[in-house]
Amino acid sequence: MTNTIRPLIAGNWKMNGLTSSMAEFEAMLAGAGSVAKADLLVCPPATLVGSFAAKARGSKVAVGAQDCHPKASGAHTGDLSAEMFKDLGAVAIIVGHSERRADHGETDALIRQKAEAAWRAGLTAIVCIGETREQRDAGKTLDLCGTQLKGSLPDGSTSANLVVAYEPVWAIGTGLTPTAKDVEEVHAFIRGVLTDRFKGEGEKVRILYGGSVKPSNAAELMAVANVNGALVGGASLNASDFLAIAAGC
C-alpha cells in the first residue's frame, strides 16, 4: 500500500503572491494536463484563494488555504474560518506548519482544533509535523514526531479527510534535505503511528515530504517508501518547477 497511494503535490506559497501572480498560476493550469500520476494542490495566501479557485474551476489543479481559525464565525478580528475558505472554493487547509508553530506559538491542541474545523467545513486537513536541527541532533526526531501526531490528529482521521506532511524544520528554505534513508525512517514511523491508531484508514493516509523539495531531488524523494507526495515551498511559486516536481512522481 505504501507507494501505491496516488501522490499529492501541494504548493505552499506562504506569504508570497499578489494579484499579478495570476499569470504564474495560469501557467500551472496550462501545464497540469501533462501531469498524469499525481494530484495537484496550490495553497496561495488568503488574498488569492478566491480568485485562484475561480480560475481553477474545472481544471486538474485544486486550491487550498494555509491556516484557519478553529471557530466558524465570531468576534475574531483578522481571522478567517474554514467555512470562509470553503465558500471561496478551497478544498483543503494546511494546519500546524512549523512557521505557525514557531511564529505564533501554536500548540498541538490548537492544531487539532483547526484540523477539526477544516473537517467541519468539509475540507481536508493537511497536518504538518517536523523536528528542529537541535532535536534531530539530540536523537529526538521520532519522539517529537510521535508527540505531534498524537496531539495534532483528531479522532476519526481517514484517508479522505487527512493528509500528514513531514517537514524537518531545518530543511525548510535552507536548501538542505535529509538523506533518503532518513526520510524513509521517519515516514515509516509515521505510517506505523497512523496504522496503529486508525487501522486500515491509517494505511491509506497520504504522507507528504516537505523541506527544500525541488526538481533536482523530487524523483529520489518520491521513490522513498511511504512518501506519497510533497509539500513544496519556494519551488511552488514557479510553474515550471512545480510541474517538474509533479512529473517526478
N, C-alpha and C positions, 0 to 999 in steps of 0.2 A: 504493500500500500504506500510505502514511503514516498517514492518519486513517481507513482502512477497518478497522483493528485494533479489536476490541471493547475499550472503555475499562475500566480498573480504578480504582475509587475506594477507596483504602486509608486507614483511620484509624489514626494512631499516637497512642495515649493517653499515651505516655511514663510518667512516674512519677505517674500520677493514677488514682484509682479504688479504691473499697472494695467490700465485698460489697453495700452499699446501691446501688451503681451498676448493679445488675442491672435496676432499673426503667428506666433510660435505654436500656440495651441492648435490653430487651424492646420499647421504643418503636421502636427501629430495625428490629427484626424485624417488627413490626406494619406498618410503613410501607414495607418493602422491596418489597412486591408492586407498588408504583406505579413502581418504577424498572425500566424495560424495556431501556435501552440501555447499561447498564454492569454489570460485576461488582462486588460489594461485599465488602470485607475489613475486619475490625476487629482491631487488634493491641493488646490491653489489657496491663497489667503481668502478670508471670508468675503472680501470685497468683490471677488471674481467668481465665486461659486455659482451664483445665479446665471451670469452671462455665459460662463463655460458650460453649464449644464444645458442651457437652452441651445447653444451651438452644437453640443454633442448629441442631442436627441436623435435617436435612430442610427447612431454610429457604433463602432466597436470599442469606444472609449467611454468609461463611466467617470463620474465626478464625485469626489468626496470632500469632507471638511477636515480641519486639523485639530479641532477641540470643540467642546460644548459644555454648557452649564448642566449640572445634574437635574435642575428643575425644568419643567416645561414652559413656565412663564412666571412673571412676578417682578418684584422690586429689586432687580439686579442690574443696575445701570452699567452699560458697556458690555454685558454678557450676551451670549447667543445660545439658544436652546437647540437641541437635536431636532425638535419639531420645525424650527425655523429653517434649518438646513434641508430637511425633508421637503418642506414647502418650496424650496428653491430648486429641487431636483437632485440633491445629493443621495447617494446610495450607501455611503459608509462614513465613519468618523474615526480619525486617529485619536486615541486617548493614551495618556501616560507616557508620551515621548520624553526622553531623558532631559530635553531642554525645558519642558514644562515641569518636570520633577525638580530640576535644579533652579530654574529661574523663578518659579512660583511656589516652590515648596510642596508640590502635590504629593500626597501620600497614597499608598496602595488602596486604602479605604475610599478615598475620593475618586480614584481612577475606577474602582469597581462601580461606584455610583454613576460615573459618566458612561461606563460601558452599558449599564442597565438603562440609562437614559437613551442611548443610541437604540437599544432594542425596543424601548417603549415607543419610539418614533418609527419603528420598522426598518432601522438601518443596521448595517453590520458594524461591529466594533473591532477596530484594529488596535489591539493592546500591545504596547511596547514595553520591553524589559531589556536590561543590559547592565553590565558592570563597568566601573571606572578602571583606569590603569592600576591604581593603588590596590583595588580589590582583586584584580587579576593577579598582580604580583604577590599578593598575600595568599593566593590559593583559594579565594573565597567565591570564585565565579559561579559555581554550581549552587552553592548555598544561597547566594544572593538572588540568583535567578529563580530558585525554588521558592524563596520567600516572596518575591514579587509576584510570581504566578499564583501562589496560594492566596495572597491578599488582594490581587487585582482582578482575578477572573471570577465572575459571578457564577453561582449555581445555575444549571440549565444551559451551559455553553454547548453549542453544537457547531458542526462544520458550516451551517448556513448563517449563523449569527456572529461567529467569532473568527478572527484571524489573529495570530500571535506574531509579533515582529521582534526578533532578537537583534539588538543593535548595541554592540560593545561601545560604550561612551567614548572611549579613547580612539575609536576608529572613525567617528563621525566628523567629516570635513577635514580630516588630517592627512588623507592620502594613505594612511596605514590600514592594513587589513590583517586579521588573524590568518593563520595558516588554514588550509583546507581541513587538516586534522583537527585543529582547534574548533572550527565551525562544526564539524561533524560531531565532535564530543558534546558540545552544548546543545545542538539540535536533537541529538539522540536523547539527551537528558530531558529536554522539553517534551519530546514525544512521549517519553515514559511517564512524566507527570500528568500529561493530558489523558493518556490512556488509563492510568490508574484511577483518575478522578472521574472521567467522563466516558469510560469504557469504549464502546465501538465508535462513538462520535469523536472521541479523542484521537482515534487512529486516522480520522479524515480531515481534521482541522488543518488549514494551511499555516505553515510556519515559514515566515519570510526572514531572509537575512538582510540587514542594513548596516551601512558604515563604509563609505568610500567605494560604493559599487560603481563601476564604470565599464564601458565596452570592452576594455582590455582584460578585465578579470571576471566578467559576468559568466561566461560559459563554464569556467572552472568552478565557480561558486555554485552555479545552478546544478552542476553534476553531483554535488555532495548529497549523500543520503539525508533524507528528511528536510532538505531545503526545497521549499515549494514556491519559490519566487523571491522577490526582492522589494525592499522599501528603499527607494532611491532618493537621495537628496539633491545635491548640486547638479548632477548629470541629468536630472529630470527637467531642468529648465531649458534644455536644448533638445529640440525634436529629434534630430538625427542621433544623438547619444542615447536618448530614452528608447527610441525604436531599435537601436542596435543592441541594447541590453536585452530587450524583449526577444529579439531574434536569437539570442544566445541560449534560450531555454531549450 
